[in-house]
Amino acid sequence: MYIAITGRETNLALAELEAVFGQIASLSKEVVGIELENLSYERLEHIGFTKKFAQTVKESVSLDVLANEIANAMLGDTEGTSKLSFGISWYCNKPANRRSYLDLAKKVKKQIQAHNRSARFIQPKEDFALNAAQIHYNNLFKKGCEIILYGNAYQPSIAITRWAFNPSLYSHRDYDRPARSAKVGMFPPKLAQVLINLASPKHTDIICDPFCGSGVVLQEGMYAGYNVVGSDNSEDMVVASQKNLDWFSKEFHPKNTFVLSQGDARNFTAPKSSFVVVSEGYLGPGLSEKPNHALLQPITTNLEKLYLDFFKCLVVQPNKPRAIVITLPFWQTTTGISYLNVIDQITDLGYTIRQFNSVNSAQLLYRRSQQIVGRQVLVVELKKTN
């Protein structure tokens, strides 16, 4: 069995993993079980909200033999490596005890040294789990390994990390884009990857973004191997997308193509071939403080009309999208959280909200703690007719 270690956006991570892999099992707050024969590492580069994937090598190990079993797993996995660097990350159902944790690491190190191999223990910077940067900085996939302990704290299972997201790749695709500022949008590439995965596009699908902004969804769609089509009502946004996608094409040399145009999403024209819609919708005007009801009401009225008109446009297209994944805004107000009142009207138009086994679809939300405006992720498709 393989396990995935999710990040802080647990609900979105669960939905994404289910959309990509099918049946999954939530084993604890951060650990998800996935039954796979083989893991496609190339595919993992396009998973947004999972930090690590690991392969289980031993289940339910008694604490009295845990150090020995960890050492045996490491030795068998790192043959030919004279100096073995390793870390131990704790994801069990009870917090680790610092003294017991360090004692375990010392015992493992001694076991390794008893086999005439030197060993270097890498201590986590925070808590009892290595972060992705530590894994890559210490080159653990070539010079050692990360051991993950999960499940019952008194009989943990042992897994070896096979993949961890690379922060430098995300940093380059995000912060180095030439048209990136608060004015043209700060949409994170990781969230764009999640939205694309939630749409479950086929390899031959076109990814369409009718609110393309600075082109992050289009960029990540190309990065994942899809042809993309984008449009935006703002000329400035189309110019920003063009700059960013030209830069991306020079940096990453994708084999697929992009097409951009200026246009209102409510007048969207579908391509003739199979496609999905993936988009960060318009989130409304920027707000510097939490709005009250009087301030927010005209904003929500205009946005509700915008989105309903957009969905009405899609439903009458001769060629229908296979799936629609879009973010709608919600707000932290002076009295609580406020959402757009459009879900019932959208379903009345002939759409159905995708339901997930692992998480309630109504809980697919993305908002940083200090942000006023958050994103509600909506995954829909047209109801099938007989």
C-alpha positions in Angstrom: 0.0 0.0 0.0 1.0 3.6 -0.6 0.2 6.5 1.6 -0.1 10.2 0.9 0.8 12.9 3.4 -1.5 15.8 2.9 -0.8 19.5 3.6 -2.9 21.9 5.7 -5.7 22.0 3.0 -6.9 18.6 4.1 -10.4 18.7 2.5 -9.1 19.8 -0.9 -6.3 17.3 -0.7 -8.7 14.4 -0.1 -11.0 15.4 -3.0 -8.0 15.8 -5.3 -6.6 12.4 -4.3 -10.0 10.7 -4.8 -10.4 12.4 -8.2 -6.9 11.2 -9.3 -6.7 7.7 -7.7 -10.3 6.7 -7.1 -10.9 4.8 -3.9 -8.8 6.2 -1.0 -8.9 5.7 2.8 -8.3 8.5 5.3 -6.1 6.8 8.0 -5.6 9.9 10.1 -5.6 13.7 9.9 -2.6 13.8 7.5 -2.3 10.2 6.2 -4.3 8.8 3.3 -4.1 5.2 2.2 -4.1 4.4 -1.6 -4.1 0.9 -3.0 -1.8 0.9 -6.0 0.5 -1.6 -7.6 2.8 1.0 -9.0 3.2 4.8 -8.4 3.7 7.0 -11.4 6.2 9.6 -10.3 5.7 11.8 -13.3 2.0 12.1 -12.4 2.8 13.2 -8.9 4.5 16.4 -10.1 1.0 17.6 -11.0 -0.6 16.8 -7.6 -1.2 20.1 -5.8 -2.0 19.6 -2.1 -0.1 16.4 -1.1 3.4 16.8 0.4 4.7 13.3 0.2 3.9 9.8 -1.2 5.4 6.8 0.6 5.4 3.0 0.2 4.5 0.9 3.2 7.1 -1.8 3.9 6.0 -3.1 7.3 2.7 -2.9 9.1 2.0 -2.8 12.8 5.5 -3.1 14.3 6.0 -3.6 18.0 8.0 -0.9 19.7 10.6 -3.3 21.1 11.7 -4.2 17.6 10.9 -0.9 15.8 14.5 0.3 15.5 15.6 -3.0 14.1 12.8 -3.1 11.5 13.5 0.5 10.5 17.2 -0.2 10.0 16.4 -3.4 8.0 14.0 -1.4 5.8 16.6 1.3 5.2 19.5 -1.1 4.5 17.4 -3.0 2.0 16.3 0.1 0.3 19.7 1.8 0.0 22.1 -0.8 -1.1 25.4 0.6 -2.4 25.2 3.8 -0.4 28.3 3.9 1.8 27.1 6.9 3.9 23.4 6.7 4.7 21.5 9.9 5.5 18.1 9.4 7.1 15.2 11.1 8.7 12.2 9.7 10.7 8.9 11.4 10.4 6.1 10.7 12.9 2.5 10.7 11.7 1.0 8.4 14.3 -2.3 8.8 16.1 -0.6 10.3 19.2 2.1 13.0 19.5 5.7 11.8 19.7 7.7 12.1 22.9 10.9 13.9 22.2 13.1 11.7 24.4 11.7 8.5 22.9 11.9 9.9 19.4 15.6 10.8 19.7 16.3 7.5 21.4 14.7 5.7 18.5 16.9 7.6 16.0 20.0 6.7 18.0 19.1 3.0 18.0 18.5 3.0 14.3 21.8 4.7 13.7 23.7 2.1 15.8 21.9 -0.7 13.9 23.1 0.9 10.6 26.7 1.2 11.9 26.6 -2.4 13.0 26.4 -3.3 9.3 29.6 -1.3 8.6 27.9 1.6 7.1 28.1 5.2 8.4 24.8 7.0 9.1 23.7 10.6 9.5 20.4 11.4 11.2 18.6 14.5 9.9 16.5 16.0 12.7 13.3 17.8 11.6 13.3 21.5 11.9 9.8 21.5 13.4 7.9 18.9 15.4 8.8 15.4 14.4 8.5 15.3 10.6 10.9 16.4 7.9 9.6 19.1 5.5 9.9 18.8 1.8 12.8 21.2 1.6 14.9 19.1 4.0 14.3 16.0 2.0 15.5 17.6 -1.2 18.3 19.7 0.3 19.8 16.6 1.9 19.2 14.6 -1.3 17.5 11.8 0.6 16.2 10.0 -2.5 19.8 9.3 -3.6 21.9 9.4 -0.4 19.4 7.8 2.0 15.7 7.8 2.8 13.0 9.2 4.9 11.2 6.8 7.1 7.5 7.6 7.9 5.9 6.1 10.9 2.1 6.1 10.9 -1.0 4.5 12.4 -1.1 3.3 16.0 1.6 4.9 18.1 2.2 1.7 20.0 2.4 -0.5 16.9 3.3 1.9 14.1 3.5 1.0 10.4 6.7 1.8 8.5 6.8 3.5 5.1 9.6 4.8 2.9 9.0 8.1 1.2 9.2 7.8 -2.6 8.3 11.3 -3.6 8.1 14.8 -2.0 7.0 18.0 -3.7 9.9 20.2 -4.8 9.5 23.8 -3.4 12.0 25.2 -5.9 9.9 24.1 -8.9 6.9 25.8 -7.5 8.8 28.9 -6.6 10.1 29.2 -10.1 6.7 28.8 -11.7 5.1 31.2 -9.3 7.4 34.0 -8.2 9.5 34.2 -11.4 6.6 34.8 -13.8 7.1 38.3 -15.4 3.5 39.5 -14.9 3.0 38.8 -11.2 1.7 41.3 -8.8 -1.3 42.0 -6.5 -2.9 43.9 -9.3 -2.9 41.0 -11.8 -3.6 38.3 -9.2 -1.8 36.0 -6.8 -3.5 32.7 -7.6 -1.1 29.9 -6.4 0.0 27.3 -8.9 -0.7 24.5 -6.3 -4.4 25.4 -6.2 -4.5 25.6 -10.0 -3.2 22.0 -10.1 -5.9 20.9 -7.6 -8.7 22.5 -9.8 -7.4 20.7 -12.9 -7.2 17.4 -11.1 -10.8 17.8 -9.8 -12.0 18.2 -13.4 -10.5 14.8 -14.2 -9.6 15.8 -17.7 -8.8 13.2 -20.3 -5.4 13.4 -22.0 -7.1 14.7 -25.2 -9.3 17.3 -23.5 -8.7 21.0 -23.9 -8.6 23.0 -20.6 -10.6 26.2 -21.0 -10.4 29.1 -18.6 -12.9 31.9 -19.3 -11.7 34.0 -16.3 -8.0 33.4 -17.1 -6.5 36.4 -15.2 -2.7 36.2 -15.3 -2.9 32.7 -16.8 -2.0 30.4 -13.8 -4.6 27.7 -14.7 -3.4 27.8 -18.3 0.2 27.6 -17.3 -0.4 24.6 -15.0 -2.6 23.0 -17.6 0.3 23.2 -20.1 2.7 21.9 -17.5 0.5 18.9 -17.1 0.4 18.3 -20.8 -2.9 19.8 -22.0 -3.7 22.2 -24.8 -5.3 25.3 -23.2 -7.7 28.1 -24.2 -8.1 31.2 -22.1 -10.0 34.4 -22.2 -10.7 37.4 -19.9 -12.9 40.4 -20.0 -9.9 42.6 -19.1 -7.4 43.5 -21.7 -4.7 44.0 -19.0 -5.3 40.4 -17.9 -5.0 39.0 -21.4 -1.7 40.9 -21.8 -0.5 39.5 -18.4 -1.4 36.0 -19.5 0.4 36.4 -22.8 3.6 37.6 -21.0 3.4 34.7 -18.5 2.7 32.0 -21.0 5.4 33.2 -23.4 7.8 33.1 -20.4 6.6 29.7 -19.4 7.0 28.3 -23.0 10.7 29.6 -23.1 11.5 28.2 -19.6 9.8 24.8 -19.9 9.4 24.1 -23.6 6.0 22.4 -23.5 4.8 20.5 -26.6 1.2 21.7 -26.2 -0.3 25.0 -27.2 -2.2 28.0 -25.8 -4.8 30.3 -27.3 -5.8 33.6 -25.7 -8.5 36.1 -26.5 -10.3 39.0 -24.8 -14.0 38.3 -24.1 -16.8 38.2 -21.5 -17.2 34.8 -19.9 -20.9 35.2 -20.3 -20.4 35.0 -24.0 -18.1 32.0 -23.9 -17.8 30.0 -27.1 -17.0 26.3 -26.6 -14.3 24.6 -28.7 -15.5 21.9 -31.0 -13.4 19.1 -29.4 -13.8 17.6 -26.0 -13.0 20.1 -23.2 -13.3 20.9 -19.5 -13.7 24.3 -17.8 -11.3 25.1 -15.0 -11.2 28.6 -13.6 -10.7 30.9 -10.8 -13.8 33.0 -11.2 -13.9 36.7 -10.5 -13.7 37.3 -6.8 -15.1 40.8 -6.8 -13.4 44.1 -5.8 -10.5 44.1 -3.3 -11.4 44.8 0.3 -9.1 46.2 2.9 -11.3 45.3 5.9 -14.1 42.9 6.8 -17.3 44.1 5.1 -20.6 44.5 6.8 -23.9 43.4 5.2 -24.6 46.8 3.6 -21.3 46.9 1.9 -21.3 43.3 0.8 -24.9 43.1 -0.6 -24.4 44.9 -3.9 -21.1 43.0 -4.5 -22.8 39.6 -4.0 -25.8 40.6 -6.1 -23.6 41.5 -9.1 -21.5 38.4 -8.7 -24.5 36.1 -8.4 -25.8 37.4 -11.6 -22.4 37.1 -13.3 -22.0 33.4 -12.4 -25.6 32.5 -13.2 -25.3 34.1 -16.6 -22.0 32.2 -17.1 -23.6 28.9 -16.3 -26.6 29.7 -18.5 -24.1 30.4 -21.3 -22.4 27.0 -20.9 -25.6 25.0 -20.8 -26.7 26.2 -24.3 -23.4 25.5 -26.0 -23.7 22.9 -28.8 -20.6 21.2 -27.4 -20.9 20.8 -23.6 -18.0 20.7 -21.2 -17.3 17.3 -19.6 -16.8 19.0 -16.2 -16.7 22.5 -14.7 -14.4 23.3 -11.8 -14.6 26.9 -10.7 -13.8 28.9 -7.6 -16.5 31.2 -6.2 -15.7 33.9 -3.6 -16.8 33.9 0.0 -16.1 36.5 2.6 -15.1 36.8 6.2 -17.5 39.6 7.3 -18.0 41.5 10.5 -20.6 38.9 11.6 -19.2 35.6 10.1 -18.8 33.9 6.8 -20.9 34.9 3.8 -21.3 32.8 0.6 -22.9 33.5 -2.8 -26.4 32.2 -3.0 -26.1 30.4 -6.4 -25.8 26.7 -5.8 -29.6 25.9 -6.0 -30.0 28.1 -9.1 -27.0 26.4 -10.8 -28.5 22.9 -10.2 -31.9 24.2 -11.5 -30.1 24.9 -14.8 -29.4 21.2 -15.2 -26.1 20.8 -13.4 -25.2 18.4 -10.7 -22.6 19.0 -7.9 -20.0 16.3 -7.7 -20.1 14.4 -4.4 -16.9 12.8 -2.9 -16.8 9.8 -0.6 -13.8 11.2 1.3 -15.1 14.8 2.0 -18.2 16.9 2.0 -18.3 18.9 -1.3 -19.5 21.9 0.7 -16.2 22.0 2.6 -14.0 22.5 -0.4 -12.8 25.9 0.7 -9.5 27.8 0.4 -8.7 30.8 2.5 -5.6 31.9 4.4 -6.2 32.9 8.0 -5.8 36.7 7.4 -7.6 36.9 4.1 -11.0 38.6 3.8 -11.9 36.8 0.6 -11.7 33.1 0.2 -12.4 30.6 -2.6 -15.2 28.1 -2.6 -14.4 25.3 -5.0 -17.3 24.1 -7.1 -17.1 20.8 -9.1 -20.1 20.3 -11.4 -21.1 18.6 -14.5 -24.3 18.6 -16.6 -26.8 16.0 -15.7 -26.8 13.1 -18.0 -30.0 12.7 -20.1 -31.3 9.4 -21.4 
